[in-house]
């Protein structure tokens, strides 16, 4: 049987930004309850008093599961080196029978340029390659004949080194990407290993994105 509390909880859980704002106590519960009333009444099939919604919201806001996890805060404070690289190009190719061989040839030639930026990932249907702009001609050469579905230029990367605890702490990436989203930062690519991740953003906003990530170490 559905209750006001369960329906309110489900409503909040499906809206991550709202959930976090509720946990921080920065939302007017009366106004929020007023906005939620119509949807909750449809869900429950009966009239719902705003006072009951407010009480359910208060209980949720006090619930520890809706607070910023102390483990997340500890990991964020342990963020290590943050590296920024600019003037990058991002290629997306469709997977083919020949693309792996061509990628191997590209890597072999890129190894002669140790200071250049290069990363690659492969999905079910697509292969993604990110390189320094100065090496774009090598991608054009080795991947001639492959199906290019997208090419993005004038990008920058931010690589963040995380403490080892990040692999056993839920919510780390959500918290970081949420902050970037709040500030209107569009993330074009996300590349990660066990203890570091890289995001690709427009070159015009890389300074702003860097400050946001750096300030995460000051999270309370």
N, C-alpha and C positions, 0 to 999 in steps of 0.2 A: 504494500500500500504506500502510495506517495504521500509524503508529509511536506509541510512548508519548508522545514529545515533541509530536507534532502533535495528538494527542487531548487532552493536558493543556492545550496552548495554546488549543485551541478551547473547552474547558470554561471556562477563565478569561475568555476574550474575551466569552463570553455572559453574564457576571456583572460588570457595570461596577464596582459597589461593591467587589467582591472584587479585581478587577484593580487598582484604585487603592490598596487596602490592601496588596496584595502589593508594589506598586511602592514604597510607603513603608516596607516592612520591618516591619510591625506585626502580621504573622500568624505563628503557630507552624506551620512547614511540616510538621512531623511529624503534628500534629493534622489539618491540612488534607488531607494525603495519605491519612490514615485515612478521612476522610469521603468522599473522591473514589474510593477503591478499587473499590467495588462498581459504580459507574456506568462507570468506565473498563474494567473487566473485561467488562461487557456489550458495550461499544462495540468492544472489541478481540477479543472471543470467546475469551479465554484468561486464565489467572491472571497477575496483575501484582504485582510486588514493590513494597512501599511505598518502599524505597530508591530504586528507579528513578523513582518519581513525585517524590520529594523532589529528586532531581538535576535533573529537568526543571523543577520549580518554581524552583529556584535560578537556572537559566540564564535563565528568563523574568524573574525579579526583577532580574537584572543587565542585561537588554536595555534599551537606551535608549528603545525604542518603548513601554516600559511605565513610563517615568519621566514626571513632570510636565514637560511641554515648556517649555523656557526661553522660547520665544516667547509662550506662554500667560502665564507669570509676568510677562513684561515688559508685556503688554497690561493685565493686572489691576492692576499697579502704576500704570498710567496712567489708571485710572478717574477721571473728573472729577466734576462736580456730581451729587449724589444728591438727588432731590426727592421729598418725601412729601406725599401728599394723602389726606385722610380723608373720611368721610361720602359714599361713592360708591354708586351703584346700577348693577347690571349687567343688561342686557336681552338676550335672545336671541329673534329672530323668524325665522320661516320666510321664505325668499325668495319674493317674489310679483311680479306685473307692475306693481304700484303702489308697492312699497316704496321704490324709488329716488327717485321723485318726493316721497314723504313725507319721506324723509331729507333731501332738498334743502331742503324747507320748514323742517325742524327746525334745520338748520345756519344758515339765514338768520336765524332768531329767536335762536339761541344766540349769534350774532355780536354781539348787543346786550348780552351779558354776558361781557366779556373776561376777567373773573377766574374764571369757572366752568371746571370740568374737563369736557372732552368728547373722546371718541375713538370711532372706529367701524371695523369691519372686516367684510368680506363674504367668505363662503366659497361653496362650490358650492350648498349648500342652506340656509344660515343667514346671517343678518346680526346682528352683535353691536354693541351700543351701550352705552357707559359714560358716565355723567354725574354731576355733583354732585347730591346728594340734593335740593337746593333747586330743581333744574330738572327733576325727575322728572315734574312735572305737564305739562311741554311734550312729553315723550315720550308720555305717556298721551293727550294731545290729538292730536298729529299721527299717531300710529300706531294710532288707534282703527280697529278692523276688521281689523287684521293679526293673524296667528296668533302669540301669545306662547307660547314653549315653556319659558322659564325667566326668573325674575327673582330676582336675588340682592341683598340689601341689607346695609348696615353693612360695606362693604368699604373698603379703603385701597389706594392705589397707591404703588409705589416706582419712580421713573424714574431710570435710570442712564445717564450720558453716557460712552461708550467712546471711546478713541482710534481714529483712522482705521485703524490696523493690524488692528483686529478683523475687518474684512471679508476679510482674506487669511490669517487665523490660525485653523486648525481647532481645535475643542475648547473655545472660550471659553464658549459657552452651556452645554455639558455640565458644565464645571467649576463654574459658578455655580449651576446648578440642582441639581447633586449636593450641594453644601453646604447648600442650603435643604432638600433632601429628608432629608439626614442629621439635621437638626434638627427634622424633623416638620412643616415648613411646607407647607401645602397651597396650591398656586398655582391660582387660578380662571381667570385669563386671562393670556396673554402677548401684548403688542403691541410690535412693533419697527419701527424704521426703520434706515437704514444704520449710524448711529453712536450709537444709543441704544435702550434697550428699557425697557418698562414691565411690571411684574408686578402682578397684583391678588391681594391676600391678605385674610384676615379682619382686621377692625379690631383685634381683640384681640391679634394676633401681629405687628402691623406694626413695633413697636419692636424686637422680637427679630429680625425679618427685616432691618430696616435695619442692625442691628449686624453681622449675618452678611455682608451685602454690603459694608459699610464695611471690615470686617476682611480682605476679599479683597485690599485694597491692600497688606496686610502679608504676603501669601503669599511664602514663601521657596522 
